[in-house]
Amino acid sequence: MNKVLWAIRRLLHWGVLTTFCLVFGIFSAVVYYVFVLELFGECGWGVKVVLCIELVMLLWSYLVAVYTVPRRHTFNPSKEELYKHGGEELRKMFNEKNAVVEPSDVLQHCRLCDSYKPPRAHHCTQCGVCVSKMDHHCPWINNCVHATNHRAFTLFVFYVPIGCSHTAYLLFPFVTRILSAKLSHGIYHTIIGCWCFAMSLALVAAVGMLLKQQCDTIRSNTTQIEEYIIDKAESRRGRTHADPYPFHFPYDLGFRKNFDIVFGGYLKLLPVVLPYTVYWELDTPVATQFDLPMEQLSQKAEKTQVTKQYKADKKFNGNWYSWCLCCAPQCWFLGWRAVWSCPAPDEPRLSIVPGDVLVVSRFRKLWLYGRKQEVGGKYEPTGWFPVHCCTPITPPNPYPELKKLAGTYTIPSGDLVFLDTTRVRYLNYKEAYSLTKTDGRVTLLGVKLVKTSSSQIVWDNGDVWERKTQFE
């Protein structure tokens, strides 16, 4: 009984219901027209069989994608396992530092799951677990696109354009005869036929773009999240030169092997569930299973330099029902621009009350993303909240000696940076990093300040920043 209720709840979601109304509503109407009313004339059995096959494959792929949910897996590897999958490069890296490798050195720890994240795993707030090879959380299937349902989801977005193209082809003569006033089957059939034709063309275009995106990720054996990590890894090395180890994505095995990971076997067009795996095949012998997690650790360490603190001065209710039932009051309270530009419905909102101290890591014009400041080590959830409900907390200037150095500089990569008394802002990338102090010396992303003058700044990694304009 519990499994039946769980299966029903999986379908009672706005994204799943919308998909059923659009995709399967179109097919059901066309099948009814072809088999029962025969509005398109006498169709051969070939057309009817193809329609039935398309409908069955669509429904099969969709249900597998919906019901193949990620499971919670505890992952606490031993040191021997880390050295086994880390390879000689990992041993060499830690031997240079005279340190023993620990799981926290090469893996991210998820406080919500109380476990380490396996390589290529990311925590999904909607699913509540760490998801292996997570591409994105798709509201249309009420599930994550991940390692085990990737084939089913890709086949679903493959069959939708094919099926909708077929329905549009069948409906085209019917619609043209209606528009030319040469055919009349009643107002209801006319409206439904024209609606199905228009929505078929729209779905071919929309889902076709999603199919292209999935084909790109399959070709390179990446995910949307990993593509973002790769772009950020390349850009941050070009800006700061702080990381001596160049980043190499270790899972791109070439088109044929990448394709076989998702569509391997003889039944390539059937939506079977793929096996769960922790460690993935690597492209080169020098690559390790922890190259990607270590890069994520470095990026998160930099992310802490970008965070700002805000203090809430107005109450904001982040519950979803307050948005669904109180649209007019929300427009009055937040303004129509904030309501219009609000984040996606499935992204979390953060409920705040006056006096809350908020740590913000993502910034939009009218919305901020962050969490409440942790007290006593208690984990606080993250979410979006409006800008006008809080005010920034301006910290005291910890580096008065940098006041004379504030200005615009050219760094070795050719980019321009602006240095104020607490932060360094990269003008070309619209990103900023906070300055810290280590052993009494000013530090930026682990690189210490060595020497300053009226025209340049020298760092201990050899970078020299040349001043462009003097700050008055």
VEXMARLO-374579 format. One record per residue (C-alpha): x, y, z; residue in one letter. Coordinates in steps of 0.001 Angstrom, whole numbers, padded with zeros to 6 digits, always signed. Each point is the difference from the previous one (the first is absolute). Layout:
<rs>
XYZA
...
</rs>
This chain:
<rs>
+000000+000000+000000M
+002849+002372+000829N
+001579-000627-003402K
-003283+000767-001734V
-000364+003290+001879L
+003627+000855-000794W
-000590-000699-003700A
-003094+002217-000005I
+001798+002834+001771R
+002759-000109-002611R
-002607+000831-002653L
-001851+002676+002013L
+002484+002731-000878H
-000632+003078-002113W
+002801-000876-002446G
-001131-003600-000505V
-003650+001007-000375L
+000924+002702-002515T
+002054-002476-002036T
-002859-002481-000059F
-002461+002684-001091C
+002272+001226-002811L
+001795-003004-001446V
-002360-002846+000737F
-003053+002203-000511G
+001118+000694-003567I
+000634-003674-000723F
-003272-001082+001584S
-001961+002496-002094A
+001735-001027-003233V
-000449-003723+000748V
-003701+000638+000684Y
-000349+001905-003270Y
+001788-002733-001978V
-001549-003122+001535F
-003491+001109+001013V
-001126+003023-001992L
+002244-000581-003025E
+000097+003754-000639L
+003120-000359-002142F
-001577-002486-002328G
+000726-003693-000142E
+003513-000415+001432C
+001923-003157-000667G
+001047-002365+002739W
+003565+001196-000366G
-000902+003482+001257V
-002012-001441+002885K
+002768-002388+001045V
+002639+002759-000086V
-002218+002260+002106L
-000509-002730+002583C
+003747-000780+000128I
+000832+003680+000490E
-002572+000321+002770L
+001244-003143+001783V
+003672+001027-000217M
-000820+003501+001217L
-001930-001275+002993L
+002587-002679+000795W
+002959+002421-000152S
-001842+002619+002013Y
-001060-002331+002824L
+003521-001460+000294V
+001440+003529+000209A
-002572+000981+002651V
+000242-003090+002214Y
+003767-000604-000151T
+000731+002161+003021V
+003487+000403+001480P
+000610-002023+003145R
+001923+001001+003097R
+003430-001657+000077H
+002446+000383+002873T
+003527+000620-001307F
+002825+000108+002555N
+003123-001330-001763P
+003049-001190+001887S
+003486+001387-000583K
+000963-003161-001878E
-002931+000512-002365E
+001014+003626-000541L
+003556-000984-000928Y
-001277-002829-002222K
-002208+002260-002101H
+002135+003105+000356G
+002968-001424-001859G
+003626+001029+000063E
-000798+003639-000734E
-001973+000307+003236L
+002794-001671+001970R
+002556+002333-001557K
-002126+003060+000707M
-000343-000770+003710F
+003594-001214+000370N
+001145+003447-001124E
-001966+001460+002906K
+001187-002693+002446N
-003637-000746+000812A
-002175-003088+000225V
-003044+000017-002244V
-003326+000241+001813E
-003496-000308-001549P
-000655+003681+000717S
+003069+000925-002102D
-001333-001495-003222V
-003783-000313+000477L
-002841+002316+000885Q
-001910-000763+003172H
-003785+000339-000041C
-001289+001093+003384R
-003602-000759-000952L
+000776-003632-000911C
+002784-000261+002633D
+002193-001694-002575S
+002670+000787-002554Y
-001153+000679-003524K
+001229-002581-002530P
+001862+001336-003053P
-002448+001682-002414R
-002726+000143+002679A
-001898+003127+001039H
-002634+000566+002652H
-003499+000768-001289C
-002124+002005+002410T
-003221-001108-001697Q
+000831-003728+000139C
+001746+000293+003375G
+002929-002300-000881V
+003402+000141-001673C
-000563-000951-003639V
+002615-001823-002077S
+000828+001728-003310K
-002746+002561+000540M
-000797+001982-003148D
-002844+002149+001364H
-003255-000287+001913H
-002743-000042-002615C
-003439+001180+001206P
-001678-001652-003013W
+000848-003462+001352I
+000016+001004+003693N
+003406-001623+000244N
+003693+000526-000596C
+001608-000934-003290V
+002831-002172+001286H
+002098-003070-000707A
-002716-002663+000189T
-002834+001738-001899N
+002106+001937-002507H
-000833-002379-002844R
-003734+000075+000763A
-000089+003795+000134F
+002015+000372-003204T
-002275-002459-001802L
-003048+001900+001253F
+001274+003303-001435V
+000927-001972-003148F
-003444-001517-000518Y
-001909+003224+000740V
+001237+001923-003108P
-000464-003111-002168I
-003505-000659+001247G
-001072+003641-000096C
+001373+000348-003541S
-002118-002988-001011H
-003143+001428+001631T
+000606+003396-001613A
+000383-001743-003374Y
-003332-001782+000492L
-001758+003143+001227L
+001278+002331-002722F
-002548-000932-002730P
-002775+000014+002595F
+000925+003533+001176V
+000444+001413-003518T
-003436-001258-001037R
-001545+001542+003103I
+001697+003360-000610L
-001165-000031-003641S
-003581-000672+001181A
-000136-003248-001988K
-000470-002230+003014L
-002048+000272+003161S
-000175-002569+002807H
-001459+002148+002725G
+001499+002730+002134I
+001560-002343+002570Y
+001837-002179-002511H
+001162+003101-001847T
+001418+001632+003130I
+001656-003207+001236I
+001496-000765-003423G
+001481+003487-000419C
+001297+000000+003584W
+001684-003406-000469C
+001621+001167-003232F
+001377+003197+001563A
+001266-001751+003132M
+001629-002759-002077S
+002102+002556-001847L
+000855+001792+003250A
+001099-003240+001689L
+002139-000986-002983V
+001927+003280+000331A
+000233+000097+003818A
+000792-003660+000672V
+002275-000095-003052G
+002277+002576+001650M
+000010-002073+003189L
+000903-003083-002057L
+002942+001839-001570K
+001204+000982+003468Q
-000151-003607+001168Q
+001855-001185-003103C
+002784+002505+000706D
+000433-001260+003563T
-000044-003655-001125I
+002595+000710-002705R
+002449+001435+002557S
-001125-002214+002936N
-000764+003042+002125T
-003055+001467+001719T
-001322+003540+000109Q
+001428+000417+003501I
+003401-001337-001063E
+000095+002303-003025E
-000444+002933+002377Y
+002790-001338+002237I
+002326-000402-003001I
-000675+003544-001237D
+000606+001411+003464K
+003198-002045+000401A
+001439+001384-003234E
-001035+003588+000687S
+001289+000126+003571R
+003430-001317-001039R
+000177+002630-002709G
-000842+002744+002492R
+001961-000808+003141T
+002824-002446-000898H
-000368-001167+003613A
-000437-003721-000699D
+003218-001670-001222P
-001859-003123-001195Y
-001757+000390-003376P
-003459-001510-000088F
-000769-002881-002343H
-003461-001558-000219F
+000799-003731+000343P
-003202-001663-001258Y
-000080+000911-003707D
+000786-003361-001633L
-000794+000899-003599G
-003333+000027-001808F
-000449-003774-000399R
+000724-000909+003623K
-001955+002988+001300N
-002992-001096-002074F
+000258-003590+001269D
-000084+001177+003627I
-003599+001159-000514V
-001143-002109-002971F
+002145-003087+000317G
-001353-003462-000816G
-002233-001269-002767Y
-003278+001628+001102L
+001161+003566-000498K
-003468+001495-000583L
-001626-001619+003043L
-000107+002026+003248P
+001729-002435+002330V
+001323+001078+003404V
+003773+000441+000033L
+002099-001409+002872P
+001120+002180+002893Y
+003738+000568+000241T
+002346+001914+002272V
+003238+000012-001988Y
+000114+000713-003731W
+002400-000968-002748E
+002815+002522-000513L
+001387+001268-003286D
+003731-000030+000865T
+002152-002016+002441P
+001136+003164+001808V
-003571+001140+000705A
-001568-000816+003374T
-003558-000500+001219Q
+000383+003066+002212F
+001065+002616-002553D
-003530+001372-000290L
-000842-000024+003750P
+003310+001714+000829M
-000761+002708-002544E
-003420+000473+001619Q
+001645+000341+003413L
+002269+002731-001376S
-002927+001818-001594Q
-002034-000145+003210K
+002954+001375+001940A
+000017+002953-002396E
-003762+000320+000270K
+000309+000756+003701T
+002053+003038-000996Q
-002930+001378-002014V
-002720-000300+002628T
-001534+003073+001612K
-002017+000400+003167Q
-003454+001587+000118Y
-002405+000699+002841K
-003708-000586-000461A
-002214+002968+000836D
-003281-001312-001457K
-001825-003304+000239K
-000158-002222-003065F
-002021-003218-000199N
+001738-002435-002323G
-002730-002668+000040N
-001197-001013-003466W
-003704+000363+000808Y
+000453+003687+000837S
+001074+000497-003622W
-002761-002104-001527C
-002878+001450+002024L
+001157+003547+000691C
+001297+001301-003333C
-001633+003440+000335A
+001295+000623+003561P
+003459-001142-001101Q
-000044+002555-002835C
-001013+002666+002507W
+002653-001060+002512F
+002926-000736-002336L
-000889+001995-003081G
-001001-001428-003352W
+003597+000017-001265R
+001211-002234+002828A
-002941-002382-000477V
+000553-000072-003765W
+003750-000695+000353S
-000329-002534+002842C
+002049-003234-000220P
-001437-003215-001455A
-002913-001568+001949P
+002016-003077+001025D
+002876+002039+001433E
-000237+000409+003790P
-001037+003227+001756R
+001391+000939+003389L
-002396+001216+002691S
+001551+002844+001984I
-001073+002231+002896V
+001418+003358+001114P
+003330-000412+001753G
+001224-003068-001913D
+003629+000182-001148V
+000258-001350-003550L
+003067-001277-001871V
-000514+000680-003727V
+001944-001794-002733S
-002047+000720-003177R
-001236+003383-001071F
-002713+001228-002342R
-001379+003461-000473K
-003113-000612+002105L
+000737-003371+001642W
+002745-001456+002193L
+000909-003629+000670Y
+001497-001079+003294G
-000636-001425+003440R
-000389+001158+003549K
+003207+000268+001991Q
+000705-003271+001763E
-000198-000008+003791V
+001627-002781+001978G
+000891-002011-003099G
-003678-000458-000933K
-000492-000344-003739Y
-002269+002616-001537E
-001835-000554-003316P
+000629+002248-002986T
-002465+001835-002226G
-000970+003188-001815W
-001370+003120+001654F
-000709+003563-001252P
+002651+002694+000143V
-002285+002612+001548H
-000623-002201+003084C
+003580+000423+001252C
+002890+002446+000124T
+003725-000757-000456P
+002249-000123+003049I
+003096+002126-000599T
+002942-001553+001883P
+002720+002199+001477P
+003045+000517-002168N
+002608-002560+001153P
+002708+001256-002391Y
+000495+003756+000445P
+003457-000355-001568E
-001626-000751-003371L
-001895+003292-000165K
+002832+001675-001917K
+000221-002932-002426L
-003657+000040-001045A
-000421+000321-003752G
-000066-001848-003333T
+002828-002396-000900Y
+001046-002134-002964T
+000827-003602+000929I
+002318-002357-001993P
-002917-001553-001904S
-000881+003443-001389G
-003238+000339+001970D
-000881+003057+002048L
-000678-000242+003738V
-001206+002612+002445F
+001518-000079+003485L
-001802+001669+002874D
+000736-000307+003695T
-001617-003434+000492T
-000625-001629-003400R
+001448-000588-003460V
-002510+000201-002860R
+000765-001428-003456Y
-001584+002501-002393L
-000140-002304-003039N
-001677-002840+001929Y
-002173+002008+002446K
+001285-002101+002910E
+001531+001120+003274A
+002148-001681+002656Y
+000567+001102+003587S
+003430+000687+001405L
+001088-001888+003115T
+002943+000062+002390K
+002325-002953+000555T
+002863+000334+002478D
-000511+003758-000009G
+000303+000263-003809R
-002724+000909-002491V
-001035-003072-002005T
-002132-000452-003125L
-001107-003588-000807L
+002976-001424+001894G
+002562+002324-001669V
+001748+002406+002382K
+000833+003645-000641L
+003787+000495-000137V
+000706+003568-001042K
-001933+003143-000852T
+000903+003308-001591S
-001820+002931-001529S
-000051-001692-003430S
-000166-003765+000595Q
-000838-002868+002365I
+002133-003157+000204V
-001327-003371+001216W
+002009-002971+001242D
-000935-002142-003046N
+001883+002443-002237G
-003023+001917-001357D
+000487+003753-000345V
-003008+002308-000224W
+000600+003295-001801E
-002113+002979+001054R
-002168+001576-002683K
-001700+002889+001823T
+000466+001544+003407Q
-003002-000100+002327F
-000761+003462+001347E
</rs>
